[in-house]
Amino acid sequence: MRTVISVVGARPNFMKAAPVKRALDRISGIRHLLVHTGQHYDAAMSDVFFEELGLGAPDRFLGVGSGSHAEQTAKVMVEFERVCLEERPAMVVVYGDVNSTLAAGIVAKKLHIALAHVESGLRSRDRGMPEEINRIATDAITDLFFVTEESGRRNLLREGVEEGRVHLVGNTMIDSLAHLAGGMGPAPAGRTGVVVTLHRPSNVDNPEALECLVEAIDSGSGSEMVIFPVHPRTEGVLRAGGLYERLAANGRWRLLPPAGYRDFIGMVRTARLVVTDSGGIQEETTWLGVPCLTLRESTERPATIEQGTNDLVGTEPEAVRAAISDRLSAPPLLSHLVPPLWDGRAADRIARIIHQFLAQ
């Protein structure tokens, strides 16, 4: 019996790990443990996702909580090292690009444990993003690379990774989405509203810049309802400047607490447009066929632009306003492409490869 530990820490990890957990649990000879670092630790950002994804309680909860990037990374390393010394896993699997991803990867390699990275190879080329540093550093020490799109494979080969260690398997976040959507029935024919998510520090930490973005979204959306599940980080800035109260008094804006997975996907699949600075939402809208505008200067997920419904519009307020207005006035999308292998079976491919790797 070989022990494999999956490490999750923040909301995007949960959707990526859930189908891998189910797939590994079905393989004889593998004992799979789920470790939650507690990087996202409140019920709205964590517990509800475990419940809705059917993950059950994590086998270990490290409870690291919030803090600076250095504090959070250090806490995860200290606590996860104890887990590894007790459990002696044959492999650690990390997901995405959060601080827990890098911290657990470093611990594994220092203890000579094989490391697999789900969603490896993605690159924004913007090293001002903390996630980009986590992606690059994690991939520098990874043994087994699971790639979601062709750009990730090309990036890794360009960086000198041996081709035999790189596996284009599809997207486990789409596995979770396909599983959820299959139980929700067909999407309604008519779509309404603009769904907004904003949480990236470069967009929300500066109150003046955030207010300019919000005003651009308000102006560009015309008469459409704006549905805004507010991230705790964003809410703090909005409230400090009095903008939260002003938006709440605006009849077209619905300010909501962070939404659970099912509720959020329900909002997205019925929306005319999604405006976001998230990485994963670019992928979800691509699969769902919902137009998406990404308020960033770069994306590590180019397949969502090349083959999907996503447009990269930057953060200049007038460009944001014009992009929203243009998209809402355009005809509805009648068809869209989905990247190869985004078919709901990525986790099964990952589990088979891990099983083969451990057998060798």
C-alpha positions in Angstrom: 0.0 0.0 0.0 1.6 3.3 -1.1 0.5 6.5 0.5 -0.3 9.6 -1.7 -1.0 12.9 -0.1 -3.0 15.7 -1.9 -2.4 19.1 -0.5 -5.1 21.9 -0.9 -5.2 25.3 0.7 -7.5 27.7 -1.1 -10.8 27.6 -3.0 -9.5 27.0 -6.5 -7.6 23.9 -5.2 -10.7 22.2 -3.9 -12.4 22.0 -7.4 -9.1 20.7 -8.9 -8.5 18.1 -6.2 -12.0 16.6 -5.7 -12.1 14.5 -8.9 -8.5 13.4 -8.3 -9.4 12.2 -4.8 -12.3 10.2 -6.2 -10.1 8.6 -8.9 -7.3 7.7 -6.6 -9.7 6.3 -4.0 -10.8 3.8 -6.6 -7.3 2.4 -7.2 -6.3 -0.7 -5.2 -2.9 -0.3 -3.6 -3.0 3.4 -3.1 -3.9 5.0 0.2 -4.9 8.6 -0.5 -4.9 11.3 2.1 -6.2 14.8 1.7 -4.4 17.6 3.7 -6.1 21.0 3.9 -3.6 23.7 5.0 -6.2 26.2 6.0 -4.9 29.0 3.8 -8.6 29.7 3.1 -10.1 28.9 6.5 -13.5 30.4 6.9 -16.7 28.6 6.1 -17.6 30.8 3.1 -14.2 30.2 1.4 -13.6 26.6 2.5 -16.2 24.4 4.3 -19.0 24.9 1.8 -16.8 23.8 -1.1 -15.8 20.6 0.8 -19.4 19.8 1.3 -20.6 20.6 -2.2 -17.8 18.7 -3.9 -18.3 15.7 -1.8 -14.8 15.8 -0.4 -15.8 15.0 3.1 -13.6 16.2 6.0 -9.9 16.4 5.2 -7.7 13.8 6.7 -5.5 16.5 8.2 -6.3 20.2 8.7 -3.2 22.3 9.4 -5.0 25.6 10.3 -2.3 28.0 9.1 -4.7 30.8 8.5 -3.9 34.2 7.1 -0.7 36.3 7.1 1.9 37.6 4.7 3.1 35.4 1.8 6.2 34.6 3.8 4.3 33.8 7.0 1.8 31.6 5.3 4.4 29.7 3.3 6.5 29.2 6.4 3.6 28.0 8.5 2.5 25.4 5.9 6.1 24.1 5.6 6.4 23.6 9.3 3.1 21.9 9.7 3.2 19.8 6.5 6.7 18.5 7.3 5.2 16.9 10.5 2.5 15.2 8.4 5.1 13.9 5.9 7.4 12.5 8.7 4.4 10.8 10.3 2.8 9.4 7.1 5.9 8.7 4.9 4.1 9.2 1.6 5.5 7.9 -1.7 4.1 11.0 -3.5 2.8 14.4 -2.7 0.3 16.0 -5.2 -0.1 19.8 -5.3 -2.6 21.8 -7.2 -2.5 25.2 -9.0 -0.4 28.1 -7.8 -1.3 29.2 -4.2 1.2 29.6 -1.4 0.3 26.1 -0.1 1.3 24.6 -3.4 4.8 25.9 -3.3 5.2 25.3 0.5 4.1 21.6 0.3 6.3 21.1 -2.8 9.4 22.3 -1.1 8.8 20.1 1.9 8.2 17.0 -0.2 11.4 17.5 -2.2 13.5 18.2 0.9 12.3 14.9 2.3 13.0 13.1 -1.1 9.3 12.5 -1.8 8.1 12.4 -5.4 6.2 15.5 -6.3 3.3 15.8 -8.8 1.9 19.2 -9.9 -1.6 19.3 -11.3 -2.0 22.4 -13.5 1.7 22.7 -14.2 3.3 24.7 -16.9 0.9 27.7 -17.0 2.8 31.1 -17.4 1.5 34.6 -17.4 5.0 36.1 -18.0 4.2 38.6 -15.2 6.4 38.0 -12.2 4.6 40.8 -10.4 1.9 38.2 -9.7 2.7 36.1 -6.6 1.0 33.1 -8.3 3.5 33.3 -11.2 6.4 32.9 -8.7 4.6 30.0 -7.1 4.1 28.3 -10.5 7.7 28.7 -11.7 9.2 27.6 -8.4 7.0 24.6 -8.0 7.6 23.4 -11.5 11.4 23.7 -10.9 11.2 20.9 -8.4 8.3 18.8 -9.8 8.8 15.2 -10.9 5.4 14.6 -12.6 3.8 17.4 -14.6 0.0 17.3 -15.3 -0.9 19.9 -17.9 -4.3 21.4 -18.7 -3.6 22.9 -22.1 -1.0 22.8 -24.9 0.6 26.1 -23.8 1.6 24.5 -20.5 3.3 21.6 -22.3 5.2 24.0 -24.6 6.3 26.2 -21.6 7.7 23.2 -19.7 9.6 21.8 -22.7 11.0 25.3 -23.4 12.2 25.4 -19.7 14.1 22.1 -20.2 11.7 19.6 -18.6 12.0 16.1 -20.1 9.1 15.4 -22.4 8.4 12.0 -20.8 7.6 13.7 -17.5 5.0 16.0 -19.0 1.4 14.7 -19.4 -1.3 16.7 -21.2 -4.3 15.3 -19.3 -7.0 18.0 -19.5 -8.4 20.1 -16.7 -9.6 18.6 -13.4 -11.5 21.9 -12.6 -13.6 21.1 -15.7 -14.1 17.6 -14.3 -15.7 19.1 -11.2 -17.7 21.6 -13.4 -19.0 18.9 -15.7 -20.0 16.7 -12.7 -21.9 19.7 -11.2 -23.5 20.8 -14.4 -24.7 17.3 -15.2 -26.9 17.5 -12.1 -28.3 21.0 -12.8 -30.2 20.3 -16.0 -29.9 22.4 -19.2 -29.1 26.1 -18.9 -32.0 28.5 -19.6 -32.3 29.8 -23.1 -32.3 33.5 -22.1 -29.5 35.0 -20.1 -29.5 38.1 -18.0 -27.1 40.1 -15.9 -23.4 40.7 -15.5 -21.5 38.6 -12.9 -18.5 40.3 -11.4 -15.6 38.9 -9.3 -12.6 41.0 -8.2 -10.0 39.9 -5.7 -6.5 40.3 -7.3 -4.4 42.7 -5.1 -3.4 44.8 -8.1 -7.1 45.5 -8.7 -8.6 45.9 -5.3 -5.9 47.0 -2.8 -5.8 50.6 -4.1 -9.2 52.2 -3.2 -9.0 54.8 -6.0 -8.2 52.2 -8.7 -10.9 49.9 -7.4 -13.5 52.7 -7.5 -12.5 53.5 -11.1 -13.0 49.9 -12.1 -16.3 49.7 -10.4 -17.5 52.9 -12.0 -16.4 51.5 -15.4 -18.3 48.3 -14.9 -21.4 50.2 -13.8 -21.3 52.5 -16.8 -20.5 49.8 -19.3 -23.3 47.4 -18.1 -26.0 49.9 -19.0 -29.4 48.6 -17.7 -28.2 45.1 -16.9 -28.2 43.9 -13.3 -24.7 43.5 -11.8 -24.3 40.5 -9.5 -21.2 40.9 -7.4 -20.2 38.1 -4.9 -17.7 40.1 -2.8 -14.4 38.5 -1.8 -13.5 39.4 1.9 -10.4 41.2 0.7 -12.4 43.3 -1.7 -15.2 44.0 0.8 -12.7 45.5 3.3 -11.5 48.0 0.7 -15.0 48.8 -0.5 -16.3 49.4 3.0 -13.3 51.5 4.1 -14.0 54.0 1.3 -17.8 54.0 1.7 -18.1 52.4 -1.8 -19.8 49.3 -0.5 -22.8 51.3 0.8 -23.1 53.3 -2.4 -23.2 50.2 -4.5 -25.7 48.6 -2.1 -28.0 51.6 -2.6 -27.7 51.3 -6.4 -30.8 49.4 -7.6 -28.8 47.5 -10.3 -26.1 46.1 -8.1 -26.6 42.9 -6.0 -23.8 42.6 -3.5 -23.5 39.1 -2.1 -21.3 37.2 0.3 -18.8 34.8 -1.3 -20.9 32.2 -3.1 -20.7 28.4 -2.7 -19.6 26.5 -5.8 -23.1 25.4 -6.9 -24.6 28.9 -6.4 -21.7 30.6 -8.2 -21.9 28.3 -11.2 -25.7 28.9 -11.2 -25.0 32.6 -11.5 -22.4 32.2 -14.2 -24.3 29.8 -16.5 -27.3 32.2 -16.6 -25.3 35.4 -17.1 -25.0 37.4 -20.3 -21.4 38.3 -19.3 -18.8 37.6 -16.6 -16.2 40.2 -15.7 -13.4 38.9 -13.6 -9.7 38.9 -12.6 -9.7 35.2 -11.6 -7.8 32.5 -13.4 -10.2 29.6 -12.9 -13.3 31.5 -13.9 -11.7 32.1 -17.3 -11.7 28.3 -17.7 -15.2 27.8 -16.3 -16.8 30.3 -18.7 -14.9 28.8 -21.6 -16.5 25.4 -20.9 -19.9 26.9 -20.2 -19.9 29.1 -23.3 -20.4 32.3 -21.4 -18.6 35.5 -22.6 -15.9 36.6 -20.2 -13.9 39.7 -19.9 -10.7 39.4 -17.8 -9.4 42.5 -16.1 -5.7 41.8 -16.2 -2.8 42.6 -18.5 -1.9 39.0 -19.1 -3.3 35.5 -18.7 -1.6 32.2 -17.9 -4.5 30.4 -19.7 -4.2 31.4 -23.3 -6.4 28.5 -24.5 -9.4 30.4 -23.0 -8.7 33.2 -25.5 -7.6 31.1 -28.5 -10.4 28.5 -28.2 -12.8 29.9 -25.7 -15.0 32.8 -24.8 -12.5 34.9 -22.9 -11.2 38.4 -23.8 -8.2 40.1 -22.1 -9.1 43.7 -21.7 -6.6 45.1 -19.1 -7.5 47.4 -16.3 -7.7 50.9 -17.9 -11.2 52.0 -16.9 -12.3 53.3 -20.3 -11.2 50.1 -22.0 -13.1 48.1 -19.4 -16.3 50.2 -19.9 -16.0 50.0 -23.7 -15.4 46.2 -23.7 -18.4 45.6 -21.4 -20.7 47.8 -23.5 -19.5 46.2 -26.8 -19.9 42.6 -25.5 -23.4 43.3 -24.2 -24.5 44.9 -27.5 -23.0 42.0 -29.6 -25.2 39.0 -30.7 -25.3 36.0 -28.3 -22.6 33.3 -28.9 -24.1 30.5 -30.9 -21.1 28.2 -30.6 -17.7 28.0 -29.0 -14.6 25.7 -28.9 -13.5 23.8 -25.8 -9.7 23.0 -25.4 -8.7 19.4 -26.1 -9.3 16.9 -23.3 -11.5 19.2 -21.3 -14.0 16.3 -21.3 -14.5 15.6 -17.6 -12.1 12.7 -17.4 -8.7 14.4 -16.6 -8.6 13.0 -13.1 -8.9 9.4 -14.4 -5.9 10.0 -16.6 -3.9 11.5 -13.7 -4.7 8.6 -11.4 -3.6 6.0 -14.0 -0.3 7.9 -14.5 0.3 8.2 -10.8 -0.4 4.4 -10.4 2.1 3.6 -13.2 4.7 6.0 -11.8 4.6 4.4 -8.3 4.6 0.9 -9.7 7.9 1.7 -11.5 
